[in-house]
Amino acid sequence: AQKVTQAQTEISVVEKEDVTLDCVYETRDTTYYLFWYKQPPSGELVFLIRRNSFDEQNEISGRYSWNFQKSTSSFNFTITASQVVDSAVYFCALSEASGGTSYGKLTFGQGTILTVHP
Amino acid sequence: NAGVMQNPRHLVRRRGQEARLRCSPMKGHSHVYWYRQLPEEGLKFMVYLQKENIIDESGMPKERFSAEFPKEGPSILRIQQVVRGDSAAYFCASSPRLTGANTEAFFGQGTRLTVV
């Protein structure tokens, strides 16, 4: 069975601080996909990144960066120089590939509420 | 993603009534997924459909819940005889093909169901 754990329920930081959101996953598959989504107060889900299990390169996109470590089954997300607009709930998710295909069945973590204070 | 349209955005139903949630996938997308987000929880997979077929309904409650994705028209998630515990945000996602490399499912804005 697959499982995603986001141990940090809530994080509060002051603007311009760096913040890292942790994500640990469990899966038996050798091929899988990891995602991060942002859910702002308005409620929609905003896709941030997808990473497949064969690509352990870290990625940077502006103030966002992701650290994928297969050895520790972690896919952590760092926001550099946080801003008030980053305040949201952030979800890590896992999609397994079975039989060579995956069909979008995402397993989500419980989410981390990030509050950035001015 | 604004391309996946869900309506209504907010729905209030009295206990025992029926709730119908609609999802129009992005143009060209033939795969639809429904997820439920209970208050202060993460999203939980409910059902995966392709046009006219239910592929995986392992996350659907055994009773009162059903889903369809007809050849024409939106996907519908139907909840009969709603109870207070059905109050949640229901999200629909669509993708053009099996997700995996180079694809991801795009989410709608959700329907927030409140049962009073």
Interface residues (C-beta under 8 A of the other chain):
Chain A: Y33 F35 Y37 G43 E44 L45 F47 R50 N52 F91 A93 S95 A97 T101 S102 Y103 G104 K105 L106 T107 F108 G109 Q110 G111
Chain B: N1 H31 Y33 Y35 E41 G42 L43 K44 F45 Y48 I55 D56 A89 F91 A93 S95 L98 T99 G100 A101 E104 A105 F106 F107 G108 Q109 G110 R112
